[in-house]
Amino acid sequence: MGTKQNVLVVDDDPSVGATMSRLVRAAGYEPHYVNTAAAALERLGGEPASYIAVLSDLHMEGMDGIGLARRISEQWPRLPVILCSGDSGPGPGTLEGKRGVAAVLSKPIRLQQIVDLLLSYGKE
């Protein structure tokens, strides 16, 4: 990989956003962190093609991860959205493949999960 590929990290908790950004960087990608879905949409509006994926928290104040995934799929249907959730049980897992959601990861998220997913979305 020549230049680092960008991943948009969205989480309303700055400490979780920082942790997710460290995982993305450790996986060999360049994280760009925002703390709201609205800020994510604004950032994507400027340069959507510069991102290979969006990694977003499921539960956020204002627009949640599902709403964000839906909006992204309407405007940029080829941009995968990976939702992250601390919920246990079957709920979050049933979202995968629906409403613009490419994948759902359960917290705590392991580095290898990020690597595997982002490699599948990376552009040559």
C-alpha positions in Angstrom: 0.0 0.0 0.0 1.7 3.2 -1.1 -0.3 6.1 0.5 -2.5 5.5 3.5 -6.1 5.0 2.9 -8.6 7.1 4.9 -11.2 5.7 7.3 -13.8 8.0 8.8 -14.3 7.2 12.5 -17.5 8.5 14.1 -18.2 8.2 17.9 -19.8 10.7 20.3 -17.4 9.6 23.1 -14.0 11.1 22.5 -12.1 8.4 24.4 -13.8 5.6 22.3 -13.1 7.7 19.1 -9.4 7.9 20.1 -9.3 4.1 20.7 -11.0 3.4 17.4 -8.6 5.8 15.7 -5.6 4.0 17.2 -6.9 0.6 16.0 -7.5 2.0 12.5 -3.9 3.5 12.4 -2.5 0.2 13.8 -4.2 -1.6 10.9 -2.3 0.6 8.5 -5.0 3.2 7.6 -5.4 6.9 8.2 -8.2 7.6 10.7 -10.2 10.9 10.5 -12.3 11.3 13.6 -15.6 13.2 14.1 -17.9 13.1 17.0 -21.4 13.3 15.4 -23.2 11.8 12.5 -23.9 15.4 11.2 -20.1 16.1 11.2 -19.5 12.8 9.3 -22.0 13.7 6.6 -20.4 17.2 6.3 -16.9 15.7 6.0 -18.1 13.1 3.4 -19.8 15.9 1.4 -16.4 17.5 0.8 -14.5 14.4 -0.3 -16.5 11.2 -0.2 -14.1 9.4 -2.6 -11.2 9.9 -0.3 -12.6 7.4 2.3 -12.6 3.6 1.9 -15.0 3.1 4.8 -16.9 4.7 7.7 -16.5 3.1 11.2 -19.3 4.4 13.4 -20.7 3.8 16.9 -24.2 2.4 16.8 -25.6 4.4 19.6 -25.0 8.2 19.5 -26.9 11.3 20.5 -28.8 12.9 17.7 -28.6 10.7 14.6 -27.5 7.2 15.5 -25.3 4.8 13.5 -28.3 3.3 11.7 -29.5 6.7 10.5 -26.0 7.6 9.4 -25.6 4.4 7.5 -29.0 5.0 5.8 -28.0 8.5 4.7 -24.6 7.4 3.5 -26.1 4.6 1.5 -28.5 7.1 -0.2 -25.8 9.6 -1.1 -22.7 7.3 -1.5 -24.0 3.8 -2.0 -20.5 2.3 -2.6 -19.1 3.5 0.7 -19.2 0.8 3.4 -20.4 1.6 6.9 -19.2 -0.6 9.7 -21.2 -0.1 12.9 -19.7 -0.8 16.4 -21.8 -1.7 19.3 -21.3 -2.6 23.0 -24.7 -4.3 23.0 -24.8 -8.0 23.7 -27.2 -10.4 22.2 -28.5 -10.8 18.7 -29.8 -7.2 18.1 -26.8 -5.5 16.5 -25.9 -8.6 14.5 -29.3 -8.5 12.7 -28.4 -5.1 11.2 -25.6 -6.4 9.0 -26.5 -6.1 5.3 -29.5 -3.9 6.0 -30.0 -0.1 5.8 -26.6 0.5 4.3 -24.7 -1.4 7.0 -21.8 -3.4 5.6 -20.8 -5.0 8.9 -21.4 -4.9 12.7 -18.6 -5.3 15.2 -19.2 -6.0 18.9 -17.1 -4.1 21.4 -14.4 -4.7 22.5 -13.1 -4.7 18.9 -9.9 -6.5 18.1 -7.3 -5.2 15.7 -7.6 -8.2 13.4 -11.3 -7.6 12.9 -10.5 -4.1 11.6 -7.7 -5.3 9.4 -9.8 -8.0 7.9 -12.7 -5.7 7.1 -10.7 -2.8 5.8 -8.6 -5.0 3.6 -11.8 -6.2 2.0 -12.8 -2.6 1.2 -9.4 -1.1 0.3 -8.8 0.3 -3.1 -5.8 -0.6 -5.2 
